[in-house]
């Protein structure tokens, strides 16, 4: 743990003793970054549901969330119903088929893609970065949680040329330093024809 990690450790210990707030389980500074940018018109693709799903749905126009773990799917559906949230759609999807499911979605349909699911032996979060790239509109954001993991280095190659911000800190109830990276897709070139966002069909494939 580096010096900055030790500086945050006392705060992490305090957080670990409190009930977790209803917000994404990512580095807190990344949450603040998203809170300032998400707009009511945004469409969000979330790979991995949970308490984050309602947080995104309260701020965006629509959320499509894929989940492999039945516990989290059940918990998320219950919480969305309890809050009366109707702009979030949760789909159960085995992780092994997630990259193909993403590839089948319409291009340029989302303003934010969140990659934060529990991996399977044959499929990692990085395997979803490639197909997710084309689903973002120009200027859209792609979030990769735990981006400091050594096995995630390939994500930076796949997103070469994208602007990035890395947020380091401690997650709620997890007193260990982590990293969350947010990438911005390059905007359309100056003088190029504008790229129209593909409409979101219903239901999704």
MDAnalysis code that builds the backbone (N, CA, C; Angstrom):
import MDAnalysis as mda
import numpy as np

u = mda.Universe.empty(615, n_residues=205, atom_resindex=np.repeat(np.arange(205), 3), trajectory=True)
u.add_TopologyAttr("name", ["N", "CA", "C"] * 205)
u.add_TopologyAttr("resid", np.arange(1, 206))
u.add_TopologyAttr("resname", ["UNK", "UNK", "UNK", "UNK", "UNK", "UNK", "UNK", "UNK", "UNK", "UNK", "UNK", "UNK", "UNK", "UNK", "UNK", "UNK", "UNK", "UNK", "UNK", "UNK", "UNK", "UNK", "UNK", "UNK", "UNK", "UNK", "UNK", "UNK", "UNK", "UNK", "UNK", "UNK", "UNK", "UNK", "UNK", "UNK", "UNK", "UNK", "UNK", "UNK", "UNK", "UNK", "UNK", "UNK", "UNK", "UNK", "UNK", "UNK", "UNK", "UNK", "UNK", "UNK", "UNK", "UNK", "UNK", "UNK", "UNK", "UNK", "UNK", "UNK", "UNK", "UNK", "UNK", "UNK", "UNK", "UNK", "UNK", "UNK", "UNK", "UNK", "UNK", "UNK", "UNK", "UNK", "UNK", "UNK", "UNK", "UNK", "UNK", "UNK", "UNK", "UNK", "UNK", "UNK", "UNK", "UNK", "UNK", "UNK", "UNK", "UNK", "UNK", "UNK", "UNK", "UNK", "UNK", "UNK", "UNK", "UNK", "UNK", "UNK", "UNK", "UNK", "UNK", "UNK", "UNK", "UNK", "UNK", "UNK", "UNK", "UNK", "UNK", "UNK", "UNK", "UNK", "UNK", "UNK", "UNK", "UNK", "UNK", "UNK", "UNK", "UNK", "UNK", "UNK", "UNK", "UNK", "UNK", "UNK", "UNK", "UNK", "UNK", "UNK", "UNK", "UNK", "UNK", "UNK", "UNK", "UNK", "UNK", "UNK", "UNK", "UNK", "UNK", "UNK", "UNK", "UNK", "UNK", "UNK", "UNK", "UNK", "UNK", "UNK", "UNK", "UNK", "UNK", "UNK", "UNK", "UNK", "UNK", "UNK", "UNK", "UNK", "UNK", "UNK", "UNK", "UNK", "UNK", "UNK", "UNK", "UNK", "UNK", "UNK", "UNK", "UNK", "UNK", "UNK", "UNK", "UNK", "UNK", "UNK", "UNK", "UNK", "UNK", "UNK", "UNK", "UNK", "UNK", "UNK", "UNK", "UNK", "UNK", "UNK", "UNK", "UNK", "UNK", "UNK", "UNK", "UNK", "UNK", "UNK", "UNK", "UNK", "UNK", "UNK", "UNK"])
u.atoms.positions = np.array([
    [0.849, -1.186, 0.000],
    [0.000, 0.000, 0.000],
    [0.884, 1.235, 0.000],
    [0.625, 2.170, -0.925],
    [1.418, 3.376, -1.011],
    [1.051, 4.381, 0.059],
    [1.739, 5.513, 0.035],
    [1.508, 6.552, 1.036],
    [0.076, 7.061, 0.998],
    [-0.456, 7.275, -0.220],
    [-1.833, 7.769, -0.330],
    [-2.822, 6.746, 0.219],
    [-2.481, 5.458, 0.041],
    [-3.358, 4.424, 0.581],
    [-3.407, 4.439, 2.094],
    [-2.241, 4.582, 2.722],
    [-2.213, 4.656, 4.181],
    [-2.936, 5.903, 4.683],
    [-2.875, 6.991, 3.931],
    [-3.559, 8.217, 4.341],
    [-5.068, 8.028, 4.357],
    [-5.577, 7.160, 3.457],
    [-7.013, 6.927, 3.391],
    [-7.468, 5.797, 4.310],
    [-6.564, 5.071, 4.867],
    [-6.914, 3.879, 5.640],
    [-7.810, 4.176, 6.846],
    [-7.543, 5.238, 7.648],
    [-8.438, 5.517, 8.781],
    [-9.875, 5.773, 8.348],
    [-10.055, 6.472, 7.218],
    [-11.408, 6.717, 6.721],
    [-12.065, 5.409, 6.316],
    [-11.287, 4.537, 5.696],
    [-11.821, 3.239, 5.282],
    [-12.281, 2.426, 6.486],
    [-11.522, 2.466, 7.563],
    [-11.895, 1.730, 8.774],
    [-13.215, 2.235, 9.340],
    [-13.412, 3.563, 9.293],
    [-14.669, 4.131, 9.780],
    [-15.834, 3.707, 8.885],
    [-15.609, 3.738, 7.571],
    [-16.669, 3.330, 6.650],
    [-17.058, 1.869, 6.862],
    [-16.084, 1.041, 7.161],
    [-16.347, -0.387, 7.307],
    [-17.263, -0.681, 8.480],
    [-17.388, 0.253, 9.434],
    [-18.234, 0.045, 10.602],
    [-19.632, 0.609, 10.412],
    [-19.861, 1.286, 9.311],
    [-21.166, 1.906, 9.067],
    [-21.933, 1.117, 8.016],
    [-23.269, 1.217, 8.044],
    [-24.037, 0.598, 6.967],
    [-23.650, 1.224, 5.629],
    [-23.522, 0.405, 4.599],
    [-23.106, 0.909, 3.290],
    [-24.200, 1.787, 2.697],
    [-23.854, 2.943, 2.185],
    [-24.849, 3.792, 1.529],
    [-25.281, 3.177, 0.211],
    [-26.444, 3.597, -0.252],
    [-26.954, 3.059, -1.519],
    [-26.321, 3.821, -2.678],
    [-25.188, 3.345, -3.097],
    [-24.475, 3.950, -4.206],
    [-23.540, 2.910, -4.809],
    [-22.995, 3.171, -5.997],
    [-22.117, 2.177, -6.630],
    [-20.950, 1.794, -5.731],
    [-20.572, 0.530, -5.805],
    [-19.455, 0.039, -5.001],
    [-18.159, 0.204, -5.787],
    [-17.792, 1.458, -5.981],
    [-16.571, 1.838, -6.676],
    [-15.868, 2.894, -5.830],
    [-14.714, 3.361, -6.276],
    [-13.980, 4.375, -5.515],
    [-14.857, 5.628, -5.363],
    [-15.001, 6.168, -4.159],
    [-15.879, 7.320, -3.931],
    [-15.623, 8.514, -4.840],
    [-14.370, 8.798, -5.150],
    [-14.089, 9.938, -6.035],
    [-14.679, 9.725, -7.417],
    [-14.738, 8.464, -7.864],
    [-15.353, 8.162, -9.156],
    [-16.863, 8.371, -9.094],
    [-17.467, 8.094, -7.936],
    [-18.903, 8.345, -7.766],
    [-19.191, 9.834, -7.920],
    [-18.375, 10.661, -7.279],
    [-18.552, 12.102, -7.400],
    [-18.392, 12.572, -8.832],
    [-17.436, 11.991, -9.533],
    [-17.209, 12.343, -10.943],
    [-18.458, 12.037, -11.767],
    [-19.058, 10.873, -11.550],
    [-20.264, 10.504, -12.287],
    [-21.454, 11.359, -11.887],
    [-21.562, 11.645, -10.598],
    [-22.696, 12.428, -10.118],
    [-22.751, 13.793, -10.810],
    [-21.610, 14.346, -11.097],
    [-21.572, 15.667, -11.747],
    [-21.817, 15.602, -13.246],
    [-21.800, 14.411, -13.827],
    [-21.881, 14.301, -15.281],
    [-23.129, 13.620, -15.817],
    [-23.684, 12.693, -15.069],
    [-24.870, 11.984, -15.557],
    [-26.032, 12.966, -15.707],
    [-26.728, 12.861, -16.834],
    [-27.861, 13.727, -17.129],
    [-29.147, 12.908, -17.239],
    [-30.314, 13.543, -17.025],
    [-31.586, 12.820, -17.093],
    [-31.864, 12.192, -18.458],
    [-31.161, 12.634, -19.486],
    [-31.380, 12.089, -20.822],
    [-30.494, 10.876, -21.120],
    [-29.593, 10.534, -20.221],
    [-28.604, 9.493, -20.500],
    [-29.219, 8.089, -20.493],
    [-28.658, 7.243, -21.346],
    [-28.944, 5.811, -21.334],
    [-27.697, 5.097, -20.819],
    [-27.876, 4.195, -19.856],
    [-26.745, 3.546, -19.198],
    [-26.841, 2.039, -19.370],
    [-25.721, 1.429, -19.710],
    [-25.600, -0.022, -19.759],
    [-24.743, -0.443, -18.573],
    [-25.309, -1.268, -17.698],
    [-24.619, -1.679, -16.484],
    [-24.379, -3.182, -16.521],
    [-23.123, -3.584, -16.447],
    [-22.764, -4.991, -16.439],
    [-22.429, -5.377, -15.006],
    [-23.417, -5.892, -14.311],
    [-23.295, -6.189, -12.891],
    [-24.212, -5.281, -12.096],
    [-25.321, -5.833, -11.577],
    [-26.309, -5.002, -10.880],
    [-26.040, -4.974, -9.386],
    [-26.898, -4.272, -8.662],
    [-26.776, -4.165, -7.212],
    [-27.341, -2.840, -6.747],
    [-26.818, -2.328, -5.657],
    [-27.315, -1.056, -5.138],
    [-27.008, 0.083, -6.104],
    [-26.074, -0.139, -7.010],
    [-25.742, 0.885, -8.011],
    [-26.873, 1.096, -9.002],
    [-27.677, 0.069, -9.256],
    [-28.692, 0.153, -10.301],
    [-29.701, 1.260, -10.017],
    [-30.211, 1.309, -8.802],
    [-31.168, 2.361, -8.456],
    [-30.492, 3.728, -8.434],
    [-29.227, 3.777, -8.046],
    [-28.482, 5.042, -8.024],
    [-28.392, 5.621, -9.429],
    [-28.053, 4.784, -10.398],
    [-27.986, 5.255, -11.790],
    [-29.377, 5.622, -12.307],
    [-30.373, 4.792, -11.994],
    [-31.719, 5.020, -12.520],
    [-32.320, 6.326, -12.020],
    [-31.969, 6.735, -10.807],
    [-32.493, 7.990, -10.272],
    [-31.919, 9.207, -10.993],
    [-30.806, 9.030, -11.680],
    [-30.117, 10.158, -12.300],
    [-30.191, 10.154, -13.820],
    [-30.428, 8.996, -14.414],
    [-30.403, 8.870, -15.868],
    [-31.817, 8.665, -16.412],
    [-31.899, 8.619, -17.737],
    [-33.189, 8.391, -18.372],
    [-33.561, 6.921, -18.389],
    [-32.569, 6.043, -18.602],
    [-32.835, 4.608, -18.630],
    [-31.572, 3.842, -18.263],
    [-31.773, 2.656, -17.685],
    [-30.673, 1.773, -17.308],
    [-31.018, 0.366, -17.774],
    [-30.100, -0.252, -18.483],
    [-30.203, -1.662, -18.831],
    [-29.093, -2.378, -18.093],
    [-29.472, -3.308, -17.219],
    [-28.493, -3.973, -16.356],
    [-28.523, -5.475, -16.592],
    [-27.344, -6.071, -16.785],
    [-27.209, -7.518, -16.915],
    [-26.603, -8.079, -15.626],
    [-27.159, -9.200, -15.171],
    [-26.689, -9.796, -13.918],
    [-26.673, -11.312, -14.029],
    [-25.617, -11.925, -13.500],
    [-25.436, -13.367, -13.532],
    [-25.794, -14.022, -12.195],
    [-25.630, -13.294, -11.103],
    [-25.849, -13.846, -9.766],
    [-27.311, -13.657, -9.356],
    [-27.995, -14.763, -9.086],
    [-29.415, -14.697, -8.769],
    [-29.680, -13.859, -7.516],
    [-28.799, -13.947, -6.531],
    [-28.987, -13.167, -5.308],
    [-29.068, -11.682, -5.625],
    [-28.112, -11.186, -6.424],
    [-28.104, -9.756, -6.724],
    [-29.260, -9.364, -7.632],
    [-29.634, -10.248, -8.550],
    [-30.776, -9.955, -9.411],
    [-32.048, -9.811, -8.577],
    [-32.237, -10.728, -7.646],
    [-33.421, -10.685, -6.786],
    [-33.407, -9.449, -5.897],
    [-32.258, -9.154, -5.293],
    [-32.153, -7.982, -4.432],
    [-32.404, -6.697, -5.208],
    [-31.856, -6.618, -6.404],
    [-32.005, -5.406, -7.209],
    [-33.447, -5.216, -7.647],
    [-34.084, -6.273, -8.107],
    [-35.478, -6.170, -8.523],
    [-36.365, -5.733, -7.359],
    [-36.096, -6.281, -6.184],
    [-36.880, -5.898, -5.020],
    [-36.703, -4.440, -4.655],
    [-35.478, -3.962, -4.739],
    [-35.211, -2.568, -4.386],
    [-35.814, -1.613, -5.417],
    [-35.731, -1.961, -6.688],
    [-36.327, -1.114, -7.724],
    [-37.833, -1.022, -7.536],
    [-38.466, -2.156, -7.210],
    [-39.912, -2.156, -6.976],
    [-40.259, -1.339, -5.734],
    [-39.463, -1.477, -4.693],
    [-39.697, -0.742, -3.450],
    [-39.627, 0.764, -3.667],
    [-38.702, 1.196, -4.512],
    [-38.533, 2.623, -4.777],
    [-39.445, 3.125, -5.887],
    [-40.167, 2.234, -6.539],
    [-41.045, 2.637, -7.627],
    [-40.295, 3.083, -8.868],
    [-39.105, 2.543, -9.074],
    [-38.287, 2.913, -10.229],
    [-38.703, 2.076, -11.427],
    [-39.061, 2.737, -12.520],
    [-39.559, 2.041, -13.698],
    [-38.678, 2.227, -14.925],
    [-37.599, 2.975, -14.800],
    [-36.742, 3.231, -15.966],
    [-35.497, 2.351, -15.975],
    [-35.515, 1.271, -15.172],
    [-34.394, 0.331, -15.133],
    [-34.900, -1.053, -15.522],
    [-34.193, -1.689, -16.437],
    [-34.531, -3.036, -16.887],
    [-33.395, -3.972, -16.510],
    [-33.706, -5.035, -15.780],
    [-32.695, -5.989, -15.366],
    [-32.885, -7.290, -16.124],
    [-31.789, -7.773, -16.718],
    [-31.818, -9.022, -17.466],
    [-30.836, -10.012, -16.849],
    [-31.290, -11.215, -16.595],
    [-30.407, -12.267, -16.132],
    [-29.606, -12.801, -17.315],
    [-28.301, -12.852, -17.149],
    [-27.428, -13.237, -18.248],
    [-26.188, -13.932, -17.710],
    [-25.955, -15.202, -18.055],
    [-24.715, -15.864, -17.643],
    [-23.497, -15.101, -18.163],
    [-22.483, -15.003, -17.324],
    [-21.286, -14.243, -17.690],
    [-20.643, -14.799, -18.955],
    [-20.700, -16.121, -19.134],
    [-20.037, -16.739, -20.275],
    [-20.546, -16.199, -21.606],
    [-21.793, -15.758, -21.666],
    [-22.344, -15.241, -22.911],
    [-22.461, -13.733, -22.954],
    [-21.902, -13.065, -21.944],
    [-22.064, -11.613, -21.851],
    [-21.420, -10.850, -23.009],
    [-20.188, -11.165, -23.428],
    [-19.611, -10.411, -24.562],
    [-20.478, -10.482, -25.818],
    [-21.027, -11.652, -26.117],
    [-21.883, -11.788, -27.295],
    [-23.186, -11.025, -27.122],
    [-23.705, -11.006, -25.912],
    [-24.957, -10.279, -25.659],
    [-24.742, -8.786, -25.851],
    [-23.601, -8.285, -25.406],
    [-23.288, -6.863, -25.587],
    [-23.131, -6.544, -27.071],
    [-22.440, -7.415, -27.789],
    [-22.196, -7.181, -29.216],
    [-23.501, -7.087, -29.998],
    [-24.560, -7.749, -29.517],
    [-25.839, -7.741, -30.216],
    [-26.657, -6.479, -29.963],
    [-26.247, -5.647, -29.021],
    [-26.969, -4.411, -28.727],
    [-26.706, -3.383, -29.826],
    [-27.597, -2.419, -29.997],
    [-27.394, -1.392, -31.038],
    [-26.181, -0.523, -30.760],
    [-25.502, -0.120, -31.814],
    [-24.329, 0.738, -31.674],
    [-24.735, 2.153, -31.286],
    [-23.804, 2.853, -30.634],
    [-23.978, 4.269, -30.264],
    [-25.284, 4.510, -29.519],
    [-25.661, 3.571, -28.656],
    [-26.955, 3.662, -27.968],
    [-26.843, 4.143, -26.530],
    [-25.627, 4.178, -25.973],
    [-25.480, 4.467, -24.550],
    [-24.520, 5.628, -24.306],
    [-24.785, 6.317, -23.201],
    [-23.931, 7.422, -22.770],
    [-22.910, 6.971, -21.731],
    [-23.196, 5.860, -21.063],
    [-22.297, 5.324, -20.044],
    [-22.406, 3.811, -20.045],
    [-21.257, 3.138, -20.061],
    [-21.196, 1.687, -19.880],
    [-20.394, 1.426, -18.614],
    [-20.974, 0.673, -17.685],
    [-20.330, 0.349, -16.416],
    [-19.954, -1.129, -16.432],
    [-18.666, -1.445, -16.305],
    [-18.187, -2.828, -16.318],
    [-17.703, -3.165, -14.912],
    [-18.548, -3.887, -14.182],
    [-18.249, -4.157, -12.764],
    [-18.992, -5.406, -12.311],
    [-18.783, -6.514, -13.032],
    [-19.490, -7.747, -12.702],
    [-18.536, -8.781, -12.107],
    [-19.114, -9.782, -11.467],
    [-18.328, -10.873, -10.901],
    [-17.940, -11.817, -12.031],
    [-16.657, -12.018, -12.215],
    [-16.161, -12.751, -13.372],
    [-16.331, -14.266, -13.233],
    [-16.287, -14.932, -14.377],
    [-16.281, -16.391, -14.444],
    [-14.904, -16.836, -14.921],
    [-14.548, -18.104, -14.739],
    [-13.214, -18.557, -15.149],
    [-12.864, -18.251, -16.598],
    [-13.831, -18.305, -17.499],
    [-13.528, -18.090, -18.908],
    [-13.782, -16.703, -19.428],
    [-14.352, -15.832, -18.608],
    [-14.714, -14.481, -19.065],
    [-14.351, -13.468, -17.986],
    [-13.572, -12.458, -18.358],
    [-13.206, -11.383, -17.444],
    [-13.876, -10.090, -17.884],
    [-13.759, -9.073, -17.067],
    [-14.328, -7.771, -17.416],
    [-13.708, -7.216, -18.695],
    [-12.422, -7.493, -18.885],
    [-11.743, -6.982, -20.073],
    [-12.352, -7.567, -21.345],
    [-12.878, -8.787, -21.286],
    [-13.494, -9.406, -22.456],
    [-14.727, -8.635, -22.923],
    [-15.287, -7.813, -22.046],
    [-16.471, -7.028, -22.408],
    [-16.113, -5.618, -22.868],
    [-14.861, -5.221, -22.689],
    [-14.452, -3.868, -23.100],
    [-14.545, -3.714, -24.612],
    [-14.037, -4.716, -25.347],
    [-14.060, -4.633, -26.806],
    [-15.454, -4.447, -27.377],
    [-16.402, -5.353, -27.093],
    [-17.747, -5.167, -27.640],
    [-18.472, -3.943, -27.101],
    [-18.090, -3.471, -25.924],
    [-18.771, -2.307, -25.340],
    [-18.364, -1.002, -26.014],
    [-17.190, -0.967, -26.636],
    [-16.697, 0.283, -27.235],
    [-17.684, 0.877, -28.236],
    [-18.187, 0.027, -29.114],
    [-19.070, 0.535, -30.161],
    [-20.469, 0.862, -29.690],
    [-20.809, 0.493, -28.477],
    [-22.154, 0.759, -27.966],
    [-22.273, 2.147, -27.362],
    [-21.130, 2.817, -27.196],
    [-21.126, 4.180, -26.659],
    [-21.224, 5.197, -27.780],
    [-21.947, 6.260, -27.527],
    [-21.960, 7.374, -28.466],
    [-20.622, 8.097, -28.379],
    [-20.243, 8.892, -29.387],
    [-19.030, 9.707, -29.269],
    [-19.104, 10.618, -28.048],
    [-18.070, 10.630, -27.254],
    [-18.059, 11.409, -26.024],
    [-18.608, 10.674, -24.828],
    [-19.094, 9.432, -25.027],
    [-19.637, 8.650, -23.929],
    [-18.548, 8.121, -23.011],
    [-18.969, 7.618, -21.846],
    [-18.032, 7.174, -20.810],
    [-18.092, 5.666, -20.625],
    [-16.929, 5.071, -20.403],
    [-16.825, 3.650, -20.067],
    [-16.110, 3.539, -18.734],
    [-16.759, 2.910, -17.764],
    [-16.185, 2.747, -16.427],
    [-15.724, 1.307, -16.255],
    [-14.473, 1.146, -15.849],
    [-13.909, -0.168, -15.532],
    [-13.461, -0.140, -14.082],
    [-14.156, -0.911, -13.253],
    [-13.789, -0.923, -11.837],
    [-12.628, -1.882, -11.589],
    [-11.885, -1.622, -10.526],
    [-10.691, -2.405, -10.170],
    [-9.691, -2.412, -11.317],
    [-9.557, -1.284, -11.971],
    [-8.729, -1.170, -13.172],
    [-7.244, -1.338, -12.902],
    [-6.861, -1.379, -11.622],
    [-5.455, -1.571, -11.288],
    [-5.053, -3.046, -11.245],
    [-5.979, -3.953, -11.471],
    [-5.630, -5.369, -11.478],
    [-4.677, -5.646, -12.646],
    [-3.614, -6.404, -12.401],
    [-2.629, -6.659, -13.458],
    [-3.236, -7.258, -14.721],
    [-4.255, -8.082, -14.571],
    [-4.848, -8.724, -15.732],
    [-5.681, -7.802, -16.597],
    [-5.875, -6.558, -16.146],
    [-6.712, -5.628, -16.900],
    [-5.913, -4.699, -17.802],
    [-4.624, -4.932, -17.915],
    [-3.786, -4.041, -18.720],
    [-4.254, -3.979, -20.173],
    [-4.823, -5.064, -20.670],
    [-5.254, -5.087, -22.065],
    [-6.369, -4.089, -22.339],
    [-7.112, -3.716, -21.309],
    [-8.190, -2.742, -21.505],
    [-7.634, -1.420, -22.013],
    [-6.464, -1.048, -21.529],
    [-5.867, 0.217, -21.955],
    [-5.420, 0.145, -23.414],
    [-5.052, -1.030, -23.876],
    [-4.720, -1.198, -25.281],
    [-5.970, -1.104, -26.146],
    [-7.051, -1.725, -25.690],
    [-8.305, -1.681, -26.440],
    [-8.883, -0.270, -26.519],
    [-8.582, 0.539, -25.517],
    [-9.124, 1.901, -25.463],
    [-8.051, 2.942, -25.750],
    [-7.073, 2.570, -26.524],
    [-6.010, 3.508, -26.887],
    [-6.601, 4.710, -27.624],
    [-6.182, 5.902, -27.233],
    [-6.703, 7.124, -27.834],
    [-7.879, 7.716, -27.076],
    [-8.417, 6.972, -26.112],
    [-9.504, 7.491, -25.278],
    [-8.899, 8.246, -24.095],
    [-9.505, 9.358, -23.742],
    [-9.077, 10.056, -22.535],
    [-9.476, 9.234, -21.323],
    [-8.665, 9.280, -20.281],
    [-8.958, 8.477, -19.102],
    [-8.676, 9.250, -17.825],
    [-9.394, 8.852, -16.793],
    [-9.128, 9.350, -15.452],
    [-9.149, 8.167, -14.511],
    [-8.135, 8.060, -13.667],
    [-8.046, 6.975, -12.708],
    [-8.285, 7.540, -11.309],
    [-9.186, 6.912, -10.591],
    [-9.541, 7.347, -9.243],
    [-9.080, 6.278, -8.254],
    [-8.293, 6.690, -7.281],
    [-7.766, 5.773, -6.281],
    [-8.387, 6.093, -4.924],
    [-8.785, 5.068, -4.221],
    [-9.374, 5.280, -2.896],
    [-9.825, 3.969, -2.299],
    [-10.698, 4.048, -1.313],
    [-11.209, 2.864, -0.624],
    [-12.727, 2.827, -0.773],
    [-13.229, 1.661, -1.090],
    [-14.668, 1.495, -1.262],
    [-15.356, 1.358, 0.096],
    [-16.666, 1.553, 0.116],
    [-17.447, 1.390, 1.329],
    [-17.313, -0.039, 1.851],
    [-17.082, -0.160, 3.140],
    [-16.977, -1.457, 3.817],
    [-15.856, -2.326, 3.255],
    [-14.866, -1.711, 2.634],
    [-13.747, -2.481, 2.077],
    [-12.472, -1.682, 2.276],
    [-11.842, -1.787, 3.449],
    [-10.670, -0.969, 3.776],
    [-9.398, -1.407, 3.053],
    [-9.450, -1.300, 1.748],
    [-8.288, -1.621, 0.924],
    [-8.271, -0.674, -0.263],
    [-7.115, -0.170, -0.600],
    [-7.009, 0.794, -1.695],
    [-7.302, 0.113, -3.026],
    [-8.150, 0.734, -3.817],
    [-8.544, 0.216, -5.125],
    [-8.479, 1.343, -6.149],
    [-8.750, 0.985, -7.399],
    [-8.750, 1.984, -8.472],
    [-9.968, 1.768, -9.365],
    [-10.562, 2.872, -9.771],
    [-11.639, 2.864, -10.756],
    [-11.232, 3.791, -11.886],
    [-11.292, 3.299, -13.113],
    [-10.920, 4.111, -14.274],
    [-12.166, 4.454, -15.079],
    [-12.221, 5.696, -15.552],
    [-13.311, 6.140, -16.419],
    [-12.693, 6.670, -17.708],
    [-13.085, 6.083, -18.829],
    [-12.576, 6.448, -20.130],
    [-13.646, 7.228, -20.897],
    [-13.205, 8.200, -21.691],
    [-14.132, 8.954, -22.536],
    [-13.862, 8.637, -23.996],
    [-14.894, 8.211, -24.693],
    [-14.758, 7.884, -26.113],
    [-14.500, 9.148, -26.913],
    [-13.568, 9.104, -27.860],
    [-13.302, 10.310, -28.658],
    [-14.559, 10.801, -29.362],
    [-14.705, 12.108, -29.413],
    [-15.839, 12.705, -30.108],
    [-15.628, 12.593, -31.604],
    [-16.673, 12.837, -32.380],
    [-16.574, 12.791, -33.834],
    [-15.566, 13.823, -34.316],
    [-14.832, 13.498, -35.341],
    [-13.822, 14.407, -35.881],
    [-14.462, 15.686, -36.391],
    [-13.737, 16.771, -36.270],
    [-14.221, 18.052, -36.756],
    [-14.431, 17.964, -38.256],
    [-15.580, 18.398, -38.727],
    [-15.883, 18.385, -40.145],
    [-16.510, 17.094, -40.619],
    [-16.522, 16.083, -39.764],
    [-17.123, 14.817, -40.150],
    [-18.630, 14.904, -40.005],
    [-19.331, 14.020, -40.692],
    [-20.779, 13.991, -40.569],
    [-21.152, 13.562, -39.154],
    [-22.142, 14.197, -38.559],
    [-22.512, 13.821, -37.193],
    [-22.994, 12.376, -37.138],
    [-22.674, 11.710, -36.050],
    [-23.099, 10.322, -35.856],
    [-24.367, 10.323, -35.014],
    [-25.434, 9.802, -35.574],
    [-26.692, 9.765, -34.854],
    [-26.709, 8.567, -33.911],
    [-27.279, 8.777, -32.766],
    [-27.380, 7.697, -31.792],
    [-28.464, 6.738, -32.241],
    [-28.151, 5.461, -32.258],
    [-29.135, 4.467, -32.656],
    [-30.248, 4.410, -31.620],
    [-31.510, 4.285, -32.070],
    [-32.601, 4.183, -31.096],
    [-32.512, 2.903, -30.328],
    [-32.991, 2.933, -29.102],
    [-32.997, 1.742, -28.245],
    [-34.269, 0.946, -28.507],
    [-34.150, -0.247, -29.079],
    [-35.331, -1.052, -29.314],
    [-35.834, -1.655, -28.024],
    [-37.074, -2.083, -28.005],
    [-37.581, -2.770, -26.848],
    [-38.389, -3.986, -27.253],
    [-38.187, -5.103, -26.642],
    [-37.117, -5.338, -25.668],
    [-35.757, -5.506, -26.323],
    [-34.700, -5.420, -25.509],
    [-33.376, -5.595, -26.047],
    [-33.186, -7.051, -26.467],
    [-32.294, -7.273, -27.471],
    [-32.024, -8.660, -27.877],
    [-31.314, -9.416, -26.775],
])
